[in-house]
Amino acid sequence: MRRLSVVLSVVALLACSGDDSTDELTLPPTDANIVGTFSLTTSNGRPLPFVARLTVDEEWDLVSDQFTISADNTWSETTNYSIKALATGAVTAQSSQASGTYSVSNKQINFVMTAGGNTPFTGAVAGNILALLYGGGHFLYSR
């Protein structure tokens, strides 16, 4: 549940701080070869690291995110954060994991989260780029 709240905080923050583009979020048709490990490069056009969550006590910077699509129709994700205590300046690291299943239909990948949350989302692999649409955000990964 904590992962879901962090991800939703990321999406809300990015929605408020994104550019003023009116382009609708779309996906290209997915390739047949979608299996692989992908590293997050941008979130709503912003490169890593970026502030993912800010509270009165802490600043959570998203420093890396790795998304793996397996041939057995499962996927997994590991997200790494650097957390700065605003009162002391102390920095700690934390990771979160999510995983689930996927199916491919209508030239897109339909992901179902079974651990780390329960939000469905879509994606596509075009060449070495994985694009994910999640919670109103657009996330690009490279393999």
N, C-alpha and C positions, 0 to 999 in steps of 0.2 A: 504494500500500500504506500510506503514511503517513496518508492521509485515513481509510482504514478503521480503522487503529489509534486515531486521534483520535476518530472517531465511536463506536467501541466503548468507549473510555474514557469518553466523555460518557454513553453509555447505562448503563454500569456505575455511574458516579458517581451518576447520577440515580436509578437503581433503589435504591441504598442510602440516598439522602437524600430520597426522595419521601415523600408523606404515607402514613398507615397505611390508606388507603382499600382496601377489598376489592373495589371495583367492577372487573369484567372490562373490559378494553379492547375497545371495539367501535367500529364505523364506521356512520354513517348510510348509507342508500342514496345513491349518487352521482347528481348531476344530469347531464343530457345535455350541458350546457355546462360543460366542465372546463378549457378553454383559458384561460391567463392567467398572470400573474406574481404570486406570493404572497410575503409577507414573514413570517418566523417571529415569532409573538407570545408563545407559551408552549411550554415543554417539560416534560412531566409536571406541568403546572400552575404552573411557575415562569416568571416573566417574564424577558426579557433586560435587561441582560447578566447572565450567571451563570458561575460557575467550571465549566468543562467538563473540565478536567484539571489535576491537581496532582501534581507530582513533587517530589523533594527540591531541585531546582534552579529549577523554573519553575511559574508559575501561568498557565494558559491560560483566558482569559475569552472566551466566545462572545458577540460583540457584535452580529452580524447574520447572517441566513441568508436567501437569496432562492432560491425554487424556481419554475421556469418550466415549464409544460406547453404544448407546441406542438401544433398541429393535425395535424402529420405523424407523430404517435405517438412523439415523442421528448420527453425532459425533460432539464433541466439544473439544477444547483444550485451556488451559490457561498456559501461560509461564510467569515465574517471573524472573526478572533481578535485579541485584544490579549494579548501574551505578556510577562509581567513576570519578569525575572530576580530571584530572591529574594535573591541575595547582594548585588546592586548596586542594585536598584530600577529598572534600565533597562527601558523598555517598547518593544517592537517590534510591528509589525502583520504578520499573515500571513493569506493566504487559501488556501482549498482548493476544488477543483472536483470535481464528479461529474456523470455524465450516463448516459443510457441510453434504453431504449424502454419503452412501456407498452401495455397492452390493457385494455379494459373488458369485464368479464363478471360475471354474478351481482350486479349493482348495486354493484360496487367496481372500483377501478383497481388493476391488478397491474403493479407497476414492476419492471423488470429493470435492474440496474446493469451498464453495459458499460465505464465508465471511472471510476476512483476507488474501485474495490472490486468486489465481485461478489455482494453480499447482496440477494436479492429482498425486496420489502416491498409493503404494500398501503396504499391511501388512498381518500378520497372527497371530492368537492366538494359542499358544500351551501350554496347561496347564494354568499356571498363568502368562505366559510371552507373551507380545505383541511385535512383531518385526515389525518395519516400515522401508521401503526403500523410502527415500525422497531426491531428488536432489543429488544423488550420495552418500548419507550418510546412515548409518545403525544405527537405534535408538532402544534400548531395554527398555521396560517398564515392571513393575511388578504390579500385583493387590493385 
